[in-house]
Amino acid sequence: MSELEPLIETFDAAAGYLDWAAFGPLSPAVRAEMNADAALLGTGRRAGIDLVSSRVDEARDLVATVLGCAVDEVVLQPSTTHGLTHAMQGLTGDVLVSAQEFPALRVTARRAQDARGLLTVREIDPTDGIVTVDAVAEALTDDVTAVAVSLVDFRTGALADLPGLRELIGDRLLIVDAVQAFGVVDVDWAAADVVCGNGYKWLRAGRGTGFARFSDRARERIEPVLSGISGMQGDAATTGFPPPLPTAGAYSIAPSDPLAASRLAVAVRDVVDAGIPAVAAELRARAQDVMNLADRYGVPVLTPRDRHAGIVTLLPDPQDAAPPRGGSRQPRGHGHRPRRHHPGVAAHRHRCRQPAAARRRAGPGGDDARRRDRRAHRRTRSRRSRKLTSPSSPRGVSRMLPTRGRTYVHHIGQGARSGRPSTDSWLTADSRFPGETPGAGAGCDHTSTTAAAADPAARRGLRR
């Protein structure tokens, strides 16, 4: 058994779940710890309340261990955006931000500019939205006091070059959104002055588990303008207007949630025990498996092959990209986005649910004709579903058995109607083409998916 096997075995999310870049389903350890601490808070006993409250310091200590910094430089936050807001509101001068950055950076910087008038946002527009050292170098001037960047680009999964940026910008502040990287990317965090993250993605700790690190240099230059009762010296009985704390705790408004701190502490300890370098290597390997599978079937991959962090972005623009081999493209119209099907599923045997606008479209003959058409369609669909749908399929899912023994799972109602990725069918892990080994067909059709598709535990779950 490898060192990572105990960690891998804890991934008990529903089979086929690939949206780790958006949310990581809570781990068993997090769920158990949360329930235990909630029970202690429910007793009303001071010893239990104090025990749960101590989890705040435990979480800060573990985060500091991963970041390689002093505990006094770490403060817990309700979210990544809260930490970035503290940083942006206290900045002065010019800050470089990509025009295609995630709003947590781009919008908070603009809000700070509008609120105080002491910060100027200078946007850069790098190729594919990926912030590179060269793109920053072209925009760097003497007026720039800080550079803000996501360590992992949320659209492509591209990994920013922190050491390169640190060397380029010199003594300027480097502010990093680390929500897509913390715990699964092996990087020298000392290159950054401000690191903001959250535990609800890769760490599987749930929302509310944010944190921020403010280095000594960052605390010298970033004024804690939003500092609240938890960020001041003294306590509630202190009169007057106490100054902010000399530590990173100054960048907080109210006391931290001990239940959120408990979840964060358990989640960080899990990845620390497994070894973050080992986790990062395994994730990159599985991401490469997904890329290879996408290449095999002609699915475009936007994620850079040499610098990525486990997020694999496929089919970014279905309208422009060529359909997969043997696939079909449905026409646009009435708000309907093109959908793609894997090889072997013919369009006439696999009808996707139409968006509401298309279903309401008037046809010849007025309302009576439409009602007759709907009744005829329901009868046809009922006959088709009896042939194509497995009796054991979960609600809202039809298990298709087209040609050559390949199994496809179609989630009804996704795509254009719900705003989810436009591809709504994927090849399940127990499917294979002639000559393939079992499990070679891990799902790979999400606009932004992850290397968890290649997880052996997930494949076993699909076959149960």
Buried (B, 14 or more C-beta within 10 A) or exposed (E): EEEBEEBBEBBBBEBBBBBBBEBBBBBBBBBEBBEEBEEBBEEEEEEBBEBBBBBBBBBBEBBBBBBEBEBBBBBBBBBBBBBBBBBBBBBBBBBBBBEBBBEBBBBBBBBBBEEBEBBBBBBBEBEEBBBBBEBBEEBBEEEBBBBBBBBBBBBBBBBBBBEBBBEBBEEBBBBBBBBBBBBBBBBEBBBBBBBBBBBBBBBBBBBBBBBBBBBEBBBEBBBBBBBBBBBBEEEEEEEEEBEBBEBBBBBBBEEBBBBBBBBBBBBBBBBBEBBBEBBBEBBBEBBBBBBEBBEBBBBBBBBBEEBBBBBBBBBBEBEEBEBBEBBBBBEEEBEBBBBBBBBBBEEEBBBBBBBEEBEEEEEEEEEEEBEEEEEEEEEEEEEBEEEBBEEEBEEEBBBBEBEEEBBBBBBEBBBBBEEBBBBBBBBBBBBBBEEEEEBBBBBBBBBBBBBBBBBBBBBEBBEE
